[in-house]
Amino acid sequence: MVKHEELAPDAAYYDDGGVRYRGFQLDGEMHGQWEFLRKDGSVMRSGRFERGKQVGVWKTFDRAGKVVKETDFSIADPQSSLPASLWPVMRSRARCRIPYDGRSTRSAAS
């Protein structure tokens, strides 16, 4: 039986009612275009998810909307056993390898 997949809008809000983030869920996972905003309403970071994994180029913006950083999640290191979300970190640390035990790096408050 084929599962019917449907995108569902997802958003969270700051206490003052401003949007904290917005995007879509597919089968309970982040999927498609997402934006994360500051309390002042400016976009802090934007990019795409594919079934819960960051893909493509993610952009980080300053408060004026200028791109200050781009992280490319599509460039994989085939020699690495690290999760894709850590590849950009590893590439930015000149040949430094950090052991990864497989646990999430997110804090409980995230």
C-alpha distances in whole Angstrom, upper triangle without the diagonal:
4,6,9,12,16,19,21,25,27,31,33,37,40,43,44,41,41,38,37,34,31,28,24,21,18,16,19,21,24,22,25,28,30,34,36,39,42,44,46,43,43,40,41,38,35,32,28,26,22,20,23,25,28,28,31,35,35,38,41,43,47,48,49,46,47,45,46,43,40,38,36,33,32,34,33,36,34,37,36,34,34,31,31,32,35,36,38,40,41,42,44,46,48,47,47,44,43,41,38,36,33,33,33,36,35,37,36,38,36
4,6,9,13,16,18,22,24,28,31,34,38,40,42,39,38,35,34,31,28,25,21,19,15,13,17,18,21,19,21,25,27,30,33,36,39,41,43,40,40,37,38,34,31,29,25,22,19,17,20,23,25,25,28,31,32,35,37,40,43,44,46,42,43,41,43,40,37,35,33,30,28,31,31,33,32,35,34,32,32,29,28,30,33,34,35,38,39,39,42,44,46,45,44,42,41,39,36,35,31,32,31,34,33,36,35,36,34
4,6,10,13,15,19,21,24,27,31,34,37,38,35,35,31,31,28,25,22,18,15,12,10,13,15,18,16,19,22,24,27,30,33,36,38,40,37,37,34,35,32,29,26,23,20,17,15,18,20,23,23,26,29,30,33,35,37,41,41,43,40,41,39,40,38,35,33,31,28,27,30,30,32,31,34,33,31,30,27,27,28,31,32,34,36,37,38,40,42,44,43,43,40,39,38,34,33,30,30,28,31,30,32,31,33,30
4,7,10,12,16,18,22,25,29,32,35,36,33,32,29,29,26,23,20,16,14,10,9,13,15,17,15,17,20,22,26,28,31,34,36,38,35,35,32,33,30,27,25,21,19,17,15,18,21,23,23,26,29,29,31,34,36,39,40,41,38,39,37,39,37,34,32,31,28,27,31,30,33,33,36,34,33,32,28,28,28,32,33,34,36,37,38,40,42,45,44,44,41,40,39,36,35,31,31,29,32,30,33,32,32,30
4,7,10,13,15,19,22,26,29,32,33,30,29,26,26,22,19,16,12,10,7,7,10,11,13,11,13,17,18,22,24,27,31,32,34,31,31,29,29,26,24,21,18,16,13,11,14,17,19,20,22,25,25,28,30,32,35,36,37,34,35,33,35,33,30,29,27,24,24,28,27,31,30,33,32,30,29,25,24,25,28,29,30,33,34,35,37,39,41,41,41,39,37,36,33,33,29,29,27,29,27,30,29,29,27
4,6,10,13,16,20,23,27,29,30,27,26,23,23,20,16,13,10,8,6,8,10,11,12,11,12,15,16,20,22,25,28,30,31,28,29,26,27,25,22,20,17,15,14,12,15,18,19,20,22,24,24,26,28,30,33,33,35,32,33,32,34,32,29,28,27,25,24,28,28,32,32,35,33,32,30,27,25,25,29,30,30,33,35,35,37,39,42,42,41,39,38,37,34,34,30,29,27,29,27,29,28,28,26
4,7,9,13,16,20,23,26,27,24,23,19,19,16,13,10,6,6,5,8,9,10,9,8,9,11,13,16,18,21,25,26,28,24,25,22,23,21,18,16,14,12,12,11,13,16,17,17,19,21,21,23,25,26,29,30,31,28,30,28,30,28,26,25,24,22,22,26,27,30,31,34,32,31,29,25,23,23,27,28,28,30,32,33,34,37,39,39,39,37,36,36,32,32,29,28,25,27,25,27,26,26,23
4,6,10,13,17,20,23,24,21,20,17,17,14,11,9,5,5,6,9,9,10,10,9,10,12,12,15,17,19,23,24,26,22,23,21,22,21,18,17,15,14,14,13,14,17,18,19,21,23,21,23,25,26,29,29,30,27,30,28,30,29,27,26,26,24,25,28,29,32,33,36,33,32,30,26,25,24,27,29,29,31,33,34,35,37,40,40,40,38,36,36,33,33,29,28,25,26,24,25,24,24,21
4,7,11,13,17,20,21,17,16,13,14,11,8,6,4,6,9,12,11,11,10,10,10,11,10,12,14,16,19,20,22,19,20,18,19,18,16,15,14,13,15,14,14,17,17,19,21,22,20,21,22,23,26,25,27,24,27,26,28,27,25,25,25,23,24,28,29,32,34,36,34,33,30,26,25,23,27,28,28,30,32,33,33,36,39,40,39,38,36,36,33,33,30,28,25,26,23,24,23,22,20
4,7,10,14,17,18,15,14,11,11,8,6,5,5,6,10,12,10,10,9,10,11,11,9,11,12,14,17,18,20,17,18,16,17,16,15,15,14,13,15,14,13,16,16,18,20,21,19,20,20,21,24,23,25,23,25,24,26,25,24,23,24,22,24,27,28,31,33,35,32,31,28,25,23,21,25,27,26,28,31,32,32,34,37,38,37,36,34,34,30,31,27,25,22,23,20,21,20,19,16
4,7,10,13,14,11,10,7,7,5,4,6,8,10,14,16,13,13,11,13,13,12,10,9,10,11,14,14,16,14,15,14,15,15,14,15,15,15,17,17,15,18,17,20,21,21,19,19,19,20,21,21,23,21,24,23,24,24,23,23,24,23,25,28,29,32,34,36,33,32,29,26,25,22,25,27,26,27,30,31,31,33,37,38,37,36,34,34,31,31,28,26,22,22,19,20,19,17,15
4,7,10,12,9,9,6,5,6,7,10,11,13,16,18,15,15,13,15,16,15,12,11,10,10,12,12,15,13,15,14,15,15,15,17,17,17,20,19,17,19,19,22,23,23,20,20,19,20,21,20,22,21,24,23,24,24,24,24,25,24,27,30,31,33,35,37,34,33,30,26,25,22,25,28,27,27,30,32,31,33,37,38,36,35,33,33,30,31,28,25,22,21,18,18,17,14,12
4,7,8,6,5,4,5,7,9,12,15,16,20,22,19,19,17,19,19,17,14,12,11,10,10,9,12,11,14,14,15,16,16,19,20,20,23,23,20,22,22,24,26,25,22,21,20,19,20,18,21,20,23,24,24,25,25,25,27,27,29,32,33,36,38,40,37,36,32,29,28,25,28,30,29,29,32,34,32,35,38,40,38,37,35,36,33,33,31,28,24,23,20,19,18,15,14
4,5,5,5,6,6,9,12,16,18,20,23,25,22,21,19,22,22,20,17,14,12,10,9,7,10,10,13,14,14,16,18,21,22,22,25,25,23,24,23,26,28,26,23,22,20,19,19,17,20,20,23,24,24,25,26,26,28,28,31,34,35,37,39,41,38,37,33,30,29,26,28,31,29,29,32,34,32,34,38,39,38,37,35,36,33,33,31,28,25,23,20,19,18,15,14
4,5,7,9,10,13,15,19,21,23,26,27,24,24,23,25,26,24,20,18,15,13,12,9,12,13,16,17,18,20,22,24,26,26,29,28,26,28,27,30,31,30,26,25,23,23,22,20,23,23,26,27,27,28,29,30,32,32,35,37,38,40,43,44,41,40,36,33,33,29,31,34,33,32,36,37,36,37,41,42,41,40,37,38,36,36,34,31,27,26,22,21,19,16,16
4,6,9,10,14,16,20,22,24,28,29,26,26,24,26,26,24,21,18,16,13,12,8,10,11,15,17,18,20,22,25,26,27,30,30,28,30,28,31,32,30,27,26,23,22,21,19,21,22,25,26,27,28,29,30,33,33,36,38,40,42,45,46,43,42,38,35,35,31,33,36,34,34,37,38,37,39,42,44,42,42,40,41,38,38,37,34,30,29,25,24,23,19,19
4,6,9,12,13,17,19,21,25,27,24,24,22,24,24,21,18,16,14,12,12,9,11,10,14,15,17,19,20,23,24,25,28,28,26,28,27,29,30,29,25,24,23,22,22,19,21,21,25,26,27,28,29,29,32,31,34,37,38,41,43,45,42,41,37,34,33,30,32,35,33,33,37,38,36,39,42,44,42,42,40,40,38,38,36,33,29,28,25,24,23,20,19
4,6,9,11,15,18,20,24,26,23,23,20,22,21,19,16,13,11,9,9,7,8,7,10,12,14,16,17,20,21,22,26,26,24,26,24,26,27,26,22,21,19,18,18,15,18,17,21,22,23,24,25,26,28,28,31,34,35,38,41,42,39,39,35,32,31,28,30,32,30,30,34,35,33,36,39,41,40,39,37,39,36,37,34,32,28,27,23,23,23,19,18
4,6,7,11,14,17,20,23,20,19,17,18,18,15,12,10,8,7,8,8,9,7,10,10,12,13,14,16,18,19,22,22,20,22,21,23,24,22,19,18,17,16,17,15,17,16,20,20,21,22,23,23,25,25,28,31,32,35,37,39,36,36,32,29,28,25,27,29,27,28,32,32,31,33,37,39,37,37,35,36,33,34,32,29,26,24,21,21,21,18,16
4,7,11,14,16,19,22,19,18,15,17,17,15,11,8,6,5,7,7,10,8,10,9,10,11,12,15,16,17,20,21,18,20,18,21,22,21,17,16,15,15,16,14,17,16,19,19,20,20,21,21,23,23,26,28,30,32,35,36,33,32,29,26,25,21,24,26,24,25,28,29,28,30,34,35,34,33,31,32,30,31,28,26,22,21,17,18,17,15,12
4,7,10,12,16,18,16,14,11,13,13,11,7,6,4,6,9,10,13,10,11,9,10,10,10,12,13,13,17,17,15,16,15,17,19,18,15,15,14,14,16,16,18,16,19,18,19,19,19,19,20,20,22,25,27,29,32,34,31,30,27,23,22,19,22,24,22,23,27,27,27,29,32,34,33,32,30,31,28,29,27,24,21,20,17,18,18,15,12
4,7,10,14,16,14,13,10,11,11,9,6,6,7,9,12,13,15,12,13,11,12,11,10,11,11,12,15,15,14,16,15,17,18,18,15,15,15,16,18,18,20,17,20,19,21,20,20,20,21,20,22,25,27,30,32,34,31,31,28,24,22,20,23,25,24,25,28,29,28,31,34,35,34,34,32,33,30,31,28,26,22,22,19,20,20,18,15
4,7,10,13,12,11,7,7,7,6,4,7,9,12,15,17,19,15,16,13,14,12,10,10,9,9,12,12,12,13,13,14,16,16,14,15,16,17,20,20,22,19,21,20,22,21,19,19,19,18,20,23,24,28,29,32,30,29,26,22,21,19,22,23,23,24,27,28,28,31,34,35,34,33,31,32,29,30,26,25,22,22,19,21,21,20,17
4,7,10,9,8,6,6,6,7,7,10,12,15,19,20,22,19,19,17,18,15,13,12,10,9,10,10,10,13,13,14,16,18,16,18,19,21,24,24,25,23,25,23,25,23,22,21,21,19,20,24,25,28,29,32,29,28,26,22,21,19,23,24,24,26,28,29,30,32,35,36,35,34,32,32,29,30,26,25,22,23,20,22,22,21,18
4,6,6,5,5,5,8,10,10,13,15,18,21,23,25,22,22,20,20,18,15,14,12,9,10,8,9,12,13,15,18,19,18,20,22,23,26,27,29,26,28,26,27,25,23,22,22,19,20,24,24,27,28,31,28,27,25,21,20,19,22,24,24,26,28,29,30,32,35,36,35,33,31,31,28,28,24,23,20,21,19,21,20,20,17
4,5,5,6,6,9,12,13,16,18,21,25,26,28,25,26,23,23,20,18,16,13,10,9,7,9,12,14,15,18,20,20,22,24,26,29,30,32,29,30,28,30,27,25,23,22,20,20,24,24,27,27,30,28,26,25,21,20,19,23,24,25,27,29,30,31,33,36,36,35,34,32,31,28,28,24,23,21,23,21,23,23,23,20
4,6,9,9,12,15,16,19,21,24,27,29,31,28,29,26,26,23,21,19,16,13,11,8,10,13,16,17,21,23,22,25,27,29,32,33,35,32,33,31,32,30,28,26,25,22,22,26,25,28,28,31,28,26,25,21,21,20,24,26,27,28,30,31,33,35,38,37,36,34,32,31,28,27,23,23,21,23,21,23,22,23,21
4,7,9,12,15,15,17,18,21,24,26,28,26,26,24,24,21,19,18,15,12,12,9,9,12,15,17,21,23,21,24,25,27,30,31,33,30,32,30,31,28,27,25,24,21,22,26,25,28,28,30,28,26,24,20,20,19,22,25,26,27,29,30,31,33,36,36,35,32,30,30,26,25,21,20,18,20,18,20,19,19,17
4,6,10,12,12,15,16,19,22,24,27,24,25,21,21,18,16,15,12,9,8,5,5,9,11,14,17,19,18,21,22,24,27,28,30,27,29,27,27,25,23,21,20,17,19,22,21,24,25,27,24,23,21,17,16,15,19,21,22,23,25,27,28,30,33,32,31,29,27,27,23,23,19,18,16,18,16,18,18,19,16
4,7,9,8,11,13,16,19,22,24,21,21,18,18,15,13,11,9,6,7,6,5,8,9,11,14,16,14,17,18,21,24,25,27,24,25,23,24,22,20,18,18,15,17,20,20,23,24,27,24,23,20,17,15,14,18,20,20,21,24,25,26,28,31,31,30,29,27,27,23,24,20,19,16,17,15,18,18,18,15
4,7,8,12,14,17,21,23,25,22,22,18,18,15,13,10,7,5,5,5,6,8,9,10,12,15,14,17,19,21,24,25,27,24,25,23,24,22,19,18,17,15,15,19,20,23,24,27,25,24,21,18,16,15,19,20,20,22,24,25,26,29,31,32,31,30,29,29,25,26,22,22,19,20,19,21,22,22,18
4,7,10,13,17,20,23,24,21,20,17,17,14,11,8,5,5,6,8,9,10,9,9,11,13,12,15,17,19,23,24,25,21,22,20,22,20,18,17,16,14,15,18,20,23,25,28,26,25,23,19,17,16,20,21,20,23,25,25,26,29,31,32,32,31,30,30,27,28,25,25,22,22,21,24,24,24,20
4,7,10,13,17,20,21,17,16,13,14,11,7,6,4,7,9,11,11,12,10,10,11,11,10,12,14,16,19,20,21,17,19,17,19,18,15,15,15,14,15,19,20,24,26,29,27,27,24,21,18,17,20,21,20,22,25,24,25,28,31,32,31,31,30,31,28,29,26,26,22,22,21,23,24,23,19
4,7,10,14,16,18,15,14,10,11,8,6,6,6,7,11,12,11,12,10,11,12,12,10,11,12,14,17,18,19,16,18,16,18,16,15,15,15,14,16,20,21,25,27,29,27,26,24,20,18,16,19,20,19,21,24,24,24,27,30,31,30,30,29,30,27,28,25,24,20,20,18,20,21,20,16
4,6,10,13,14,11,10,7,8,6,4,7,9,11,14,16,14,15,12,14,14,13,10,10,10,11,14,14,16,13,15,14,15,15,14,15,16,16,18,21,23,26,29,31,29,28,25,22,20,17,20,21,19,21,24,24,24,27,30,31,31,30,29,30,28,29,27,25,22,21,18,20,21,19,16
4,7,10,12,9,9,6,6,5,6,9,11,13,16,18,15,16,13,16,16,15,11,11,10,10,12,12,15,13,15,14,15,14,15,15,17,17,20,23,24,27,30,31,29,28,25,22,20,17,19,21,19,20,23,24,23,26,29,31,30,29,28,29,27,28,26,24,20,19,16,17,18,16,13
4,7,8,6,6,4,5,7,9,12,15,16,20,21,19,19,17,19,19,17,14,12,10,10,11,10,12,11,14,14,15,15,16,17,20,20,23,26,27,30,33,35,32,32,28,25,24,20,22,24,22,22,26,26,25,28,31,33,32,32,30,32,30,31,29,27,23,21,18,19,20,17,14
4,5,5,5,6,6,9,12,15,18,20,23,24,22,22,20,22,22,20,16,14,12,10,10,8,12,11,14,15,15,16,18,19,22,23,26,28,30,32,35,36,33,33,30,27,26,22,24,26,23,23,27,27,26,28,31,33,32,32,31,32,30,32,30,28,24,22,19,19,20,17,15
4,5,7,9,10,13,15,19,21,23,26,27,24,25,23,25,26,24,20,18,15,14,13,11,14,14,17,18,19,20,22,23,26,26,29,32,33,35,38,40,37,36,33,30,29,25,27,29,27,26,30,31,29,31,34,37,35,35,33,35,33,34,32,30,26,24,21,20,21,17,16
4,6,9,10,14,16,20,22,24,28,29,27,27,25,27,27,24,21,18,15,13,12,9,11,12,15,17,18,20,22,24,27,27,30,33,35,37,40,41,39,39,35,32,31,27,29,31,28,28,32,32,30,32,35,38,37,37,36,37,36,37,35,33,29,27,24,24,24,21,19
4,6,9,12,13,17,20,22,25,26,24,25,23,24,24,22,18,16,14,12,12,9,11,11,14,16,17,19,20,22,25,25,28,31,33,35,38,40,37,37,34,31,29,26,28,29,27,27,31,31,29,32,35,38,37,37,35,37,35,36,34,32,28,27,24,24,24,21,19
4,6,9,11,15,18,20,24,26,24,24,21,22,22,19,16,13,11,8,8,6,8,7,11,12,14,15,17,19,22,23,26,28,30,33,36,38,35,35,32,29,27,24,26,27,24,25,29,28,27,29,32,35,34,35,33,35,34,35,33,32,28,26,23,24,25,22,20
4,6,7,11,14,17,20,22,20,20,17,18,18,15,12,10,8,7,8,7,9,7,10,10,12,13,14,16,18,19,22,24,27,29,32,34,32,32,29,26,24,21,23,24,21,22,26,25,24,27,30,32,31,32,31,33,31,32,30,29,25,23,21,22,23,21,18
4,7,11,14,16,20,22,19,19,16,17,17,14,11,8,6,5,7,7,10,8,10,9,10,11,12,13,16,17,20,22,25,27,30,32,29,29,26,23,21,18,20,21,18,19,22,22,21,23,26,29,28,28,27,29,28,29,28,26,22,20,18,19,21,19,16
4,7,10,13,16,18,16,15,12,13,13,11,7,6,4,6,9,11,13,10,11,9,10,9,10,10,13,14,17,19,21,24,27,28,26,26,23,20,18,15,17,18,15,16,20,20,19,22,25,27,26,26,25,27,25,27,25,24,20,19,17,19,21,19,15
4,7,10,14,16,14,13,10,11,11,9,6,5,7,8,12,13,15,11,12,10,12,11,10,10,12,13,15,18,20,23,26,28,26,26,23,20,17,15,17,18,16,18,21,21,20,23,26,28,27,27,27,28,26,28,26,25,21,20,18,20,22,21,17
4,7,10,13,12,11,7,8,7,6,4,7,9,12,15,17,18,15,15,12,14,12,10,9,10,10,12,15,17,20,23,25,23,24,21,18,15,13,16,16,14,17,20,19,19,23,25,26,26,26,26,27,25,27,24,23,20,19,18,21,23,22,18
4,7,10,9,8,6,6,7,8,7,10,13,15,19,21,22,18,19,16,18,15,13,12,11,10,11,14,16,20,22,24,22,22,20,17,14,13,16,16,15,18,21,20,21,24,27,27,27,27,26,27,24,26,23,23,20,20,19,22,23,23,19
4,6,6,5,4,6,8,10,10,13,15,18,22,23,25,21,22,19,20,18,15,13,12,10,11,15,16,19,20,23,21,20,18,14,12,11,15,16,16,18,20,21,22,24,27,27,27,26,25,25,22,23,20,20,17,18,17,20,21,21,17
4,6,5,6,6,10,12,13,16,19,22,25,27,28,25,25,22,24,21,18,16,14,11,11,15,15,18,19,22,20,20,18,14,12,12,16,16,17,20,21,22,23,26,28,28,28,26,26,26,23,24,20,20,18,19,19,22,23,23,20
4,6,9,10,13,16,16,19,21,24,27,29,31,27,28,25,26,24,21,18,17,14,14,17,17,20,21,23,21,20,18,14,13,13,17,18,19,21,23,24,25,28,30,30,29,27,26,26,22,23,19,19,17,19,18,21,21,22,19
4,7,9,13,15,14,17,19,22,25,27,29,26,26,24,24,21,19,17,16,13,14,17,17,19,20,22,20,18,16,12,11,11,14,16,17,19,20,22,23,25,28,28,27,25,23,23,20,20,16,16,13,15,14,17,18,19,15
4,6,10,12,12,15,17,21,24,26,28,25,25,22,22,19,16,14,12,9,11,13,13,16,17,19,17,16,13,10,8,8,11,13,14,15,17,18,20,22,24,24,24,22,21,21,18,19,15,15,13,14,14,17,19,20,16
4,7,9,8,12,14,17,20,23,24,21,21,18,18,15,13,10,9,6,9,11,12,15,17,19,17,17,14,11,8,7,11,11,11,14,16,16,17,20,23,23,23,21,20,21,18,20,17,17,15,15,14,18,20,20,16
4,7,8,12,14,18,21,24,25,21,21,18,19,15,12,10,8,5,6,9,11,14,16,19,17,17,15,12,9,9,12,12,12,15,16,16,18,20,23,23,23,22,22,23,21,22,20,20,18,18,18,22,23,24,20
4,7,10,13,16,20,23,23,20,19,16,17,14,10,8,6,5,5,8,11,14,17,20,18,19,17,15,11,11,14,12,12,15,17,16,17,20,22,23,23,23,23,25,23,25,23,23,21,21,21,24,26,26,23
4,7,10,13,17,19,20,16,15,12,13,10,6,5,4,6,7,10,13,16,19,21,20,21,19,16,13,12,14,13,11,14,16,15,15,19,21,22,23,23,23,25,23,26,24,24,22,21,21,24,26,26,22
4,7,10,14,16,17,14,13,10,11,8,6,5,6,8,10,12,15,18,21,23,21,22,19,16,13,11,13,13,11,13,16,15,15,19,21,23,23,23,23,25,23,25,23,23,20,19,18,21,23,23,19
4,6,10,13,14,10,10,6,8,6,5,7,9,11,13,15,18,20,24,26,24,25,22,20,17,14,16,16,13,15,18,17,16,19,22,24,24,25,25,27,25,28,26,25,22,20,20,22,24,23,20
4,7,10,11,9,8,6,6,5,6,8,12,13,16,18,20,22,26,27,25,26,23,21,18,15,16,17,14,15,18,18,16,19,22,24,24,25,24,27,25,28,26,25,22,20,19,21,23,21,18
4,7,8,5,5,4,5,7,9,12,15,17,20,21,24,26,29,31,29,30,26,24,22,19,20,21,17,18,22,21,19,22,25,27,27,28,28,30,29,31,30,29,25,23,21,23,25,23,20
4,5,5,5,7,6,9,12,15,18,20,23,24,27,29,32,34,32,32,29,27,25,22,23,23,20,20,24,23,20,23,26,29,28,30,29,32,31,33,32,30,27,24,23,24,26,24,21
4,5,7,10,10,13,16,18,21,23,26,28,30,32,36,37,35,35,32,30,28,24,26,26,23,23,27,27,24,27,29,32,32,33,32,35,33,35,34,32,29,26,24,25,27,24,22
4,6,9,10,14,16,19,22,24,27,28,31,33,37,39,36,37,34,32,30,27,28,28,25,25,29,28,25,28,31,34,34,35,34,37,36,38,37,35,32,29,28,28,30,28,25
4,6,9,12,13,16,19,21,24,25,28,31,34,36,34,35,32,29,27,24,25,26,22,23,27,26,24,27,29,32,32,33,33,35,34,36,35,34,30,28,26,27,29,27,24
4,6,9,11,15,17,20,22,24,27,29,32,34,32,34,31,29,26,23,24,24,21,22,25,24,21,25,27,30,30,31,31,34,33,36,34,34,30,28,27,28,30,28,25
4,6,7,11,14,17,19,20,23,25,29,30,29,30,27,25,22,20,21,21,17,18,21,20,18,21,24,26,27,28,28,31,30,33,31,31,27,25,24,26,29,27,24
4,7,10,14,16,19,19,22,24,28,29,27,29,25,24,22,19,19,19,15,16,19,18,15,19,21,24,24,26,26,29,28,31,30,29,26,23,23,25,27,26,23
4,7,10,13,15,16,19,20,24,25,23,25,22,21,18,15,16,15,12,13,16,14,12,16,18,21,21,22,22,25,25,28,26,26,23,21,21,23,26,25,21
4,7,10,12,13,15,18,21,23,21,23,20,19,15,14,14,13,10,12,15,13,12,16,18,20,21,22,22,25,24,27,25,25,23,21,21,23,26,25,22
4,6,9,10,12,14,18,19,18,19,16,15,12,10,11,10,7,9,12,11,10,14,16,18,18,19,19,21,20,23,22,22,19,18,18,21,24,24,20
4,6,6,9,12,15,17,16,18,15,14,10,10,11,9,7,11,12,11,12,15,17,18,19,19,20,22,20,23,22,22,20,19,20,23,26,26,22
4,6,7,10,13,16,14,15,13,11,7,7,9,7,7,10,12,11,13,16,18,18,19,18,18,20,18,21,18,19,17,17,18,21,24,24,21
4,6,10,12,15,14,15,14,12,8,10,12,9,10,13,14,13,15,18,19,19,20,20,21,22,20,23,20,22,20,20,21,25,27,28,24
4,7,9,12,12,14,13,12,9,11,11,8,8,12,12,10,13,15,16,16,18,17,19,20,19,22,20,22,21,20,22,26,28,29,26
4,6,9,8,10,10,10,7,10,10,7,9,12,11,10,13,15,16,15,16,15,17,17,16,19,17,20,19,19,21,25,28,29,26
4,5,5,8,9,10,8,11,10,7,10,12,10,9,13,14,14,12,14,13,14,15,15,18,17,20,19,19,22,26,28,30,27
4,5,8,10,11,10,14,13,10,13,15,13,13,16,17,17,15,16,14,16,16,16,18,17,20,21,21,24,28,30,32,29
4,7,9,12,12,15,13,11,14,15,12,12,16,16,16,13,14,12,14,14,14,17,16,20,21,21,24,28,30,32,30
4,5,8,9,12,10,8,12,12,10,11,14,14,15,12,12,10,11,11,11,13,13,16,17,17,20,24,27,29,26
4,7,9,11,10,10,13,14,12,14,17,16,17,15,14,11,11,10,9,10,10,13,14,15,19,22,24,27,25
4,6,8,6,7,11,10,9,12,14,14,16,14,13,10,9,9,7,9,8,11,12,12,15,19,21,23,21
4,5,6,7,10,11,11,13,15,16,18,17,16,13,12,12,9,11,8,10,10,11,13,17,19,21,19
4,5,5,8,10,10,11,14,15,17,17,16,14,14,14,12,14,12,14,12,13,15,18,21,22,19
4,6,7,8,10,11,13,14,17,17,16,15,14,14,12,14,12,13,11,10,12,15,18,19,16
4,6,5,6,9,10,11,14,14,12,11,10,11,10,12,11,12,11,10,12,16,19,20,17
4,5,5,6,9,10,12,12,12,11,11,13,12,15,14,16,15,14,16,19,22,24,21
4,5,5,6,9,11,12,12,12,13,15,14,18,17,18,16,15,16,20,23,23,20
4,6,5,7,10,11,10,10,10,13,12,16,16,16,15,13,15,18,21,22,19
4,5,5,8,7,7,7,8,11,11,15,15,17,16,14,17,20,24,25,22
4,5,7,7,8,10,11,14,15,19,19,20,19,18,20,23,27,27,25
4,6,8,9,11,12,16,16,20,20,21,20,18,20,22,26,26,24
4,6,5,8,10,13,15,19,19,20,20,17,20,22,26,27,25
4,5,9,12,15,17,21,22,23,23,21,24,26,30,31,28
4,6,10,13,15,19,20,22,22,21,24,26,30,31,29
4,7,10,13,16,18,20,20,18,21,24,27,29,27
4,6,9,13,15,16,17,16,20,22,25,27,26
4,6,10,12,13,14,13,17,19,22,24,23
4,7,9,11,13,13,16,18,21,24,23
4,6,8,10,10,13,16,19,21,20
4,6,9,10,13,15,17,21,20
4,7,9,12,14,16,19,18
4,6,9,11,12,16,15
4,5,8,10,13,11
4,7,10,12,10
4,7,8,6
4,5,6
4,6
4
